[in-house]
Amino acid sequence: MSKVLVFGHQNPDTDAIGAAIAFANLQQVLEVDAEAVALGTPSEETQFALDHFGLAAPRVIEAVKPETDTVMLVDHNEFQQSVSDIADVTVLAVVDHHRIANFETANPLYYRAEPVGCTSTIIYKLYQEYEAEIPQAIAGIMLSAIISDTLLFKSPTCTPEDINAAEKLADIAKVDLNSYGLEMLKAGTNLGDKSAAELLDLDAKSFPMGGKTVRIAQVNTVDLKEVFNRQQELEAAMVAENAAKGYDLFLLIATDILDSNSELLAVGAPLEVVETAFATTLTDNRAFLPGVVSRKKQVVPQLTVAFEG
């Protein structure tokens, strides 16, 4: 078997990169020639975590077929979120915590999906099941992923399993969970030096809904006003992305990590579906979403139902 490449989704967040590193390490323990790679460069939050634990960022790839015929996916399964030539290679394994959609394979595979807050929580459980030792740095990056995906346990996606895994990993990583977690999250809120296009691409995913293509970007901040002071610039960039990439609707979710609320900016059509999904009225293309912090649980399902209705 050729080398197996392990990677998360496009525009990788801390879990996409951390889970790839941790799962590739586990595969190596199991004597699989595996390498963690990434479908984009780390965000500032992720780079903070990598630096803190002395880990190198995985190399960035644009295609897998030139290197290998076999891959493993973490933190995603939908092909439109994966590498460009994913349909041309064999998927050996998937470890994920998202919905299952637009995914099929010709051959049987290992598939592990659980409704927890973070893929790295599942990978922590896999280390336990294989009785494999977790190195300190690997524990640190998995902990960072759980903190990121659950917003330090404030997200409604967070489960007792995520908290238990984080506490155990913090012990192995030798960090104070809460102080490290807040420091890491704040490292990811430096948005002022990014262009509108860069900001929109930090953490964005595409979803087919009701025959439309919906692009949903999310940014974390400690100051919603800082984001929406740039509304005109952001809207222009969203319109350009819709035209260039064929998106019908582009949503930006700006999430205040301190207050656990979000504000939505919507560009494209149909905007009335957005209003239905969140039982709100858009004013100047915006709406405040109290208590909304999770794209996976509080945005995508609601939009999907509204489009189908």
N, C-alpha and C positions, 0 to 999 in steps of 0.2 A: 504494500500500500504506500502511495506517495504521502508526503507530509500533509497533515490535516490542518487547515486554517480555521481558526475559531474567532468569531467576531459578532458584535452587536449591530444595531441598526445604523442607518445613515444619521448624520448630525448627532454623533454619540454623546450621551450624557454620562454621568459618573457610573451608573449601573451598567450601561452598555460596554464601557471600557473595563470597569472593575470585574464584571462577571466574565468577560472574555479572558482576562488575565488569570483569574482564579480557576475557571473551568479548564483552561489549557494546562495550568499547573497540575490539576488533578489528573488529567489525561496522561501527562508525562509520568506521574507517579504510577499510573496503570500501564505504563510502557507503551503508550501511543506517541508517535512522533507528531506532536501538536505544537502549533505556534499561535499565540494571540496576535491578531492584527486589528486594525480599526478602519472604519469607513468615513473617517474625518479626524481632524485634529482635536485634542482635548479642549474643553472649555476651561476658563480660569478656575472654576471650582474643582474640576477634575485634576488639573495640573497642580493645584494646591495639595490635593491628596497624594498624588504621585510623588511630589517633591517631599512631602512630610515623611513618607515611608520609604524613600529612596528607591523608587521604582522608575524605570524608563517607560516612556509612553510607547505603546505598540506602534509599529510602522503603519503608515496609511497606505491602503491599496484602493484601486479603482475597479479592478477585475480580478477574478480568481482563476479562471481557466488557463491563463498562461503559466500558472504555477502548480496547480493541483486539480485533481478530479473529485476531491472529497472535502467537505466542510462540515462544521458544526455551528449552529446558530444559538446565540444567547440573547435574551431580552427582546426578541421579536420573532415573528413567524411570517408576517405578511410580505409577499415577494416585492411589493412596490416600496417597501421600507428597507430592502436588503441590497446586496451588491448587484450591479447592473446585469451580470451574466449568471445569476443564481440558478436559472432554469437549465443551464448547460452543465451543471455539476451534480454530484450525488450528495444529498444532505444525510449525514450519518446520525445526527442527534440534534435535538432542540431542547433547550431549557428556557422556560418563559413564564411570565405571569400576566400576559395580556390575552385579549380575545383571540380566537383562532379564526382566521379569514384569509381567503385568497392563497391557500397553501395546499399543495398536493405533491406527492412524490411517486415515482415509479416503483420504488423498493421499500420494504419495511425499514423502520428506523427506531431509534430510541427517542421517545417523546415524553418530556416531563413538564407538565404545566400545573401550577397551583395558584389559587386565588389569594396570594399574599402580596405584601406591599412592594416587594423587591425580588428580582431574580437572584441576587446574591444570597438571599435567605434560603432559597431552594438549594443553591450550590453549597452553602454551609451544611445543610442537612445531608447532602451527598457525601461530603467529607466524613461526616459522622457515620454514615452507613457503610462506607468503605474502610472505616477506622484509619483514615489517612491523617497524618499530622498536618496542621495548618501553620506554615511559616509566619513569623510576626508581620512581615510586610504584606503578605497575602491576606492575613486577617485584617490589616489596616485598610486595604483597598476595598474589601468586602464590607467592612463597617462603614466606610465612607459612602458606599453605594446605598446601603440601607438608610443612612441618615439623609442622603439626598432624596431618594425616592419617597420617603415618608415625611419629609420636612421635619426631621427630628421628632417623629412620632405624632405630628399634628394632623397628618393627612388621614382622611377616612379610609384610605386603602390599607392603613397600618393594621397589623394583626398582632396578637400575643406572640406568635411565632417570630415576627420581625423583631420585636422587643427582646425576646429571649436570645435570639441569634446575635443581636447587636451587643447585648451585655456580655455574652461569652466572648465575642470577637474583640471587644474593648479590652478585656482582661489579657487576651493573647497579644494584642497590639500594644499594650501598656500605655494607654491614653485614658484620660478622663472623658467619658462619653459625652457629657453635656457641653463642657467647655470646648472640647475639640470640635464637636458638631456645630456649634454656633459659629465658631471661627471659620470653619470650612464653608458653611452656607453663606456667610457674609462675603467670603472671597469670590463668590459667584455673582455678586450683585453689582459689580463695577461695569456699568453700562455706558457711561458718558463718553468713553473714548472709542465707541463702536459706531460705525455708520448704520443707517436704518436697515440696509440690506444685511449687514452682519448680524445685527440684533435679531432680525427675523429668522435668520438661519441657525441661531445658536442651538435651539431645540425645537425642531419642526418635523411634523410627520404628515403624510398624506393618507386620506381615507376615502374609499369609494362609498357613497351614500346616495341611495335613490337615483342612481344613474348619473350623479354628479361627482366631481372630484373636489374634496374639501381639504384644504391645507390648514393645519392648526399648529401655530407656534406658541410657545410658552416661555416667558422670561420671569425670573425671580428678582425681586427688588425690595428695598426697605423704604422706598419713596415712590408711590404711584405717580405723583405729580411730575417727577423727573422723567418718567416714561412719556406721559401724555403732553408734556410741553413740546414734544416732537411729533405730535399727531399728524400734522400736515406732511411732514417728511416721511413718516411711517406709511400713511395712506398712499402716497405716491409710489413708494417702493412695493407695496402690496398690489397695487394696480399693475405695475410693471411685471411682477412675478406671475400674476394671473394671466397676463397676455403672453408672456414668454413660455410658461410651463403648462398652460392649458387648464389651470385651476378655475373652477367655477366660483368658489367661495374661499376667502382667506380670512381666518380668524387669528387674532393675537390675544392671548390671555396673559395679562401682567398680574403676577401674584405677589402680594405683600407677605413676606415670610414671617414678619413679626406679628401682624394682626390676623393672618390666615383668611384674607379676603382677596378677591381678584376683580379686575376691571377688564372688560371685553371691548375690543375694537374689531369691527366686521367690515369687509370690503368685498363686493361682488354680489352674487345672487344665488338663491332667493333669500333676501334678508328677513322676510316674514317667517321663514322656518326657524331662524335664529331666535326671533322673539317668542315663537311658540315653544321652542325647546327649553328656554329658561324663564318662561312666564314673565317676560319683561317687555319694555318698549325701548327701542334704540333711540337715543337722542344724539344727533351729530355722529351717528354710526357707533355710539358707545353705550355700554350698560354696566352698572355695578353689580357684581355677583357675590353677595355676602356668603362667607363660609366656603366658597369654592376654591379649592387648591389643587385638585387632581384632574388632569386631563383624561386619564384612563377611566375614572369612575364617575366624575361629575360633569364631564363635557361630552365625550364621545358617545356614551350610551344615550344621553338625552337628545343629542342631535340625530342619532340613528333612528330613534323612535319618531321624532318629528318629521324626518324625511319620509319614513315609511307610512306615516299617517296621512 
